[in-house]
Amino acid sequence: MSRISKDQVKHVAHLARLAVTEEEAEMLTEQLDKIIGFAEELNELDTDYVEPTTHVLELKNVLREDEVRNSVSVDEAMKNAPAQKDGQFKVPNILE
């Protein structure tokens, strides 16, 4: 028994604005049926003693601590600016 029909595959392809031929729809139906079958096999596994995880790798914060430091002054930042106006960098317009 197929877990997904060719009509369902065509419907999803239409929603995704994908053009699929009859042969492609048939092939995708078979492939998706196998994928769904494999997912159903995974549901049969005993996971009672498996700790839930949100990520397969242990994550840790690799960023430095925030600390207040002296910053570049406006005059220093504007020293190398090719164009400036009122203490700000002047750049070409990108919107018309």
Short mmCIF file of the C-alpha atoms (twelve columns), coordinates in Angstrom:
data_MODEL
# 
_entry.id   MODEL 
# 
loop_
_atom_site.group_PDB 
_atom_site.id 
_atom_site.type_symbol 
_atom_site.label_atom_id 
_atom_site.label_alt_id 
_atom_site.label_comp_id 
_atom_site.label_asym_id 
_atom_site.label_seq_id 
_atom_site.Cartn_x 
_atom_site.Cartn_y 
_atom_site.Cartn_z 
_atom_site.pdbx_PDB_model_num 
ATOM 1  C CA . MET A 1  0.000  0.000  0.000   1 
ATOM 2  C CA . SER A 2  1.393  3.384  -0.996  1 
ATOM 3  C CA . ARG A 3  1.611  6.010  1.732   1 
ATOM 4  C CA . ILE A 4  1.425  8.862  -0.787  1 
ATOM 5  C CA . SER A 5  -0.444 9.089  -4.064  1 
ATOM 6  C CA . LYS A 6  0.682  10.456 -7.389  1 
ATOM 7  C CA . ASP A 7  -2.103 13.044 -7.135  1 
ATOM 8  C CA . GLN A 8  -0.666 14.254 -3.823  1 
ATOM 9  C CA . VAL A 9  2.783  14.551 -5.387  1 
ATOM 10 C CA . LYS A 10 1.344  16.527 -8.297  1 
ATOM 11 C CA . HIS A 11 -0.597 18.748 -5.891  1 
ATOM 12 C CA . VAL A 12 2.505  19.572 -3.840  1 
ATOM 13 C CA . ALA A 13 4.490  20.167 -7.030  1 
ATOM 14 C CA . HIS A 14 1.773  22.557 -8.204  1 
ATOM 15 C CA . LEU A 15 1.856  24.418 -4.858  1 
ATOM 16 C CA . ALA A 16 5.637  24.704 -5.176  1 
ATOM 17 C CA . ARG A 17 5.201  25.865 -8.771  1 
ATOM 18 C CA . LEU A 18 7.186  22.910 -10.092 1 
ATOM 19 C CA . ALA A 19 6.394  21.369 -13.436 1 
ATOM 20 C CA . VAL A 20 6.626  17.577 -13.231 1 
ATOM 21 C CA . THR A 21 5.985  15.057 -15.963 1 
ATOM 22 C CA . GLU A 22 3.987  11.860 -15.424 1 
ATOM 23 C CA . GLU A 23 7.243  9.893  -15.251 1 
ATOM 24 C CA . GLU A 24 8.712  12.290 -12.683 1 
ATOM 25 C CA . ALA A 25 5.519  12.172 -10.631 1 
ATOM 26 C CA . GLU A 26 5.662  8.367  -10.623 1 
ATOM 27 C CA . MET A 27 9.348  8.360  -9.643  1 
ATOM 28 C CA . LEU A 28 8.792  10.957 -6.883  1 
ATOM 29 C CA . THR A 29 5.815  8.989  -5.562  1 
ATOM 30 C CA . GLU A 30 7.970  5.883  -5.192  1 
ATOM 31 C CA . GLN A 31 10.859 7.797  -3.601  1 
ATOM 32 C CA . LEU A 32 8.649  9.684  -1.153  1 
ATOM 33 C CA . ASP A 33 6.872  6.448  -0.227  1 
ATOM 34 C CA . LYS A 34 10.245 4.932  0.706   1 
ATOM 35 C CA . ILE A 35 11.176 8.011  2.746   1 
ATOM 36 C CA . ILE A 36 7.865  7.916  4.624   1 
ATOM 37 C CA . GLY A 37 8.328  4.187  5.221   1 
ATOM 38 C CA . PHE A 38 11.775 4.793  6.699   1 
ATOM 39 C CA . ALA A 39 10.367 7.514  8.991   1 
ATOM 40 C CA . GLU A 40 7.694  5.068  10.155  1 
ATOM 41 C CA . GLU A 41 10.419 2.519  10.958  1 
ATOM 42 C CA . LEU A 42 12.127 5.117  13.153  1 
ATOM 43 C CA . ASN A 43 8.874  5.528  15.104  1 
ATOM 44 C CA . GLU A 44 9.177  1.887  16.175  1 
ATOM 45 C CA . LEU A 45 12.468 2.482  18.006  1 
ATOM 46 C CA . ASP A 46 12.439 2.381  21.805  1 
ATOM 47 C CA . THR A 47 13.487 5.866  22.872  1 
ATOM 48 C CA . ASP A 48 12.328 5.704  26.491  1 
ATOM 49 C CA . TYR A 49 15.855 6.100  27.861  1 
ATOM 50 C CA . VAL A 50 17.157 8.504  25.227  1 
ATOM 51 C CA . GLU A 51 17.614 12.034 26.497  1 
ATOM 52 C CA . PRO A 52 15.917 14.597 24.255  1 
ATOM 53 C CA . THR A 53 18.277 16.958 22.478  1 
ATOM 54 C CA . THR A 54 17.815 20.182 20.601  1 
ATOM 55 C CA . HIS A 55 21.039 19.779 18.646  1 
ATOM 56 C CA . VAL A 56 23.239 16.803 17.813  1 
ATOM 57 C CA . LEU A 57 26.407 18.666 18.770  1 
ATOM 58 C CA . GLU A 58 27.141 20.239 22.116  1 
ATOM 59 C CA . LEU A 59 26.925 23.985 21.668  1 
ATOM 60 C CA . LYS A 60 28.813 26.554 23.664  1 
ATOM 61 C CA . ASN A 61 29.130 30.301 23.510  1 
ATOM 62 C CA . VAL A 62 32.389 31.157 21.764  1 
ATOM 63 C CA . LEU A 63 31.901 34.919 21.910  1 
ATOM 64 C CA . ARG A 64 33.909 37.135 24.189  1 
ATOM 65 C CA . GLU A 65 32.375 38.960 27.108  1 
ATOM 66 C CA . ASP A 66 31.052 42.439 26.397  1 
ATOM 67 C CA . GLU A 67 33.272 45.111 27.837  1 
ATOM 68 C CA . VAL A 68 33.299 48.876 27.542  1 
ATOM 69 C CA . ARG A 69 36.300 50.131 25.591  1 
ATOM 70 C CA . ASN A 70 37.329 53.406 24.068  1 
ATOM 71 C CA . SER A 71 36.016 53.843 20.581  1 
ATOM 72 C CA . VAL A 72 37.164 55.851 17.578  1 
ATOM 73 C CA . SER A 73 36.152 59.505 17.762  1 
ATOM 74 C CA . VAL A 74 33.954 61.020 15.059  1 
ATOM 75 C CA . ASP A 75 36.837 63.178 13.814  1 
ATOM 76 C CA . GLU A 76 39.132 60.145 13.630  1 
ATOM 77 C CA . ALA A 77 36.502 58.089 11.758  1 
ATOM 78 C CA . MET A 78 35.803 60.917 9.298   1 
ATOM 79 C CA . LYS A 79 39.515 61.519 8.616   1 
ATOM 80 C CA . ASN A 80 39.592 58.938 5.784   1 
ATOM 81 C CA . ALA A 81 36.010 59.336 4.566   1 
ATOM 82 C CA . PRO A 82 35.899 60.162 0.841   1 
ATOM 83 C CA . ALA A 83 32.751 62.241 1.413   1 
ATOM 84 C CA . GLN A 84 31.067 63.450 4.594   1 
ATOM 85 C CA . LYS A 85 28.278 65.725 5.704   1 
ATOM 86 C CA . ASP A 86 27.390 66.813 9.231   1 
ATOM 87 C CA . GLY A 87 29.755 64.296 10.801  1 
ATOM 88 C CA . GLN A 88 28.365 61.327 8.864   1 
ATOM 89 C CA . PHE A 89 29.612 59.300 5.921   1 
ATOM 90 C CA . LYS A 90 28.034 60.460 2.679   1 
ATOM 91 C CA . VAL A 91 27.291 57.641 0.262   1 
ATOM 92 C CA . PRO A 92 25.615 57.513 -3.169  1 
ATOM 93 C CA . ASN A 93 21.833 57.155 -3.234  1 
ATOM 94 C CA . ILE A 94 20.660 53.610 -3.878  1 
ATOM 95 C CA . LEU A 95 16.927 54.365 -4.019  1 
ATOM 96 C CA . GLU A 96 15.334 56.610 -6.572  1 
# 
